[in-house]
Amino acid sequence: MEENILDEKPTRVKTRFELAAARMAERFVNDGRIAVSLGEMEIAREFLEYHGCTLETVGGGQYRLVNRFGRVEEITREGAFLAAFRRLAGRE
């Protein structure tokens, strides 16, 4: 069965995180660990804020993530990044 890819409308990208997520995930897998730069953190923050969350720096490498329902959790930079990945995958 042939499929014409032009028949489907492409998904509209709204944030930089959506464009960069696959590349970053591949790097994490290849490195065997998650290490998030400050620049990557800003991209994740932008994505989380777009989806109704707030992310505050609390010091000592910790962040306070407040989701759109008011649930608060204190997490690391890597944890915040994983939260963005979960939202991108539609699991939160």
N, C-alpha and C positions, 0 to 999 in steps of 0.2 A: 504494500500500500504506500503510495506516495504521499508525502506531506509537504505542503507549501508553507514554509515558515513565514511568508509574507502575509498569510491569512490571519495570523495572530498578532495582536498589538503588543509591542514590547512593554515590559514592566518599566514604569517611570522611576528613575532613581532620584531620591529626594535628599540624600545626605552623602557626604564623602565616605562615611563608614561602609555604606552599602557597596561602594566601588572597591574599597581596599580590603574588606574582610577576608576574601578568599586568599589573597596574597599573604596577608598576615597569618592566617591560620596555617597555610602551607609552611611558612617560616617557623612557626611554633612547633609543628610536627617534625620538621627536619632538624631543628635544634634540640628537640626532646624536652623543651621547657617553654613556659610562657614568660617572656620578658617584654614589658610594654614601655616604650619611650614616652617622654612627655608629649611629643607631637602626636603620637598614636592615641594617647590618653585624651587629648583635646578633640580628636576625631570621634572617639567613643562618647565623650561628654556631649558633643553636638547631637549625636544620634539619640542618646538617652533623653536629652532635653526635648528633642523633636517628638519623642514618644511620651511626653508628659512627666518625666522624672526630673528630679533635681539632684545634682551631685556637688557636694561641698567638700572642700579640702579641710580636714580637721587636724592635720599635722602628723608628723612621724610616719609619713607614707600611707596614712589612712584617709579614707573618704567616707562621707555619709551619703548614702543613696536613699532617696525618698521616692517611692513609686507613686503613680497617679492616684492610688487608693490611700496614701498616707502611711504606708508601711515603711519603717525606717530600719536600715541595717548599716552597720559600720563594716567596711570592707577595704581590702588593699586595692592598689591600682589594677592588679591582675584580676581581682574579683569583679571590679567595675567593668573591665573589658569583657569578662565572661558573661556578665549580666547583659551587655550590649549584644553579644553573640546569641544569647538565648532569645532576646526580643527579636532579633533579625530572623531567627529560625521559627518564630511564632510560638515559642513555648512559654512565654510570659506575657 
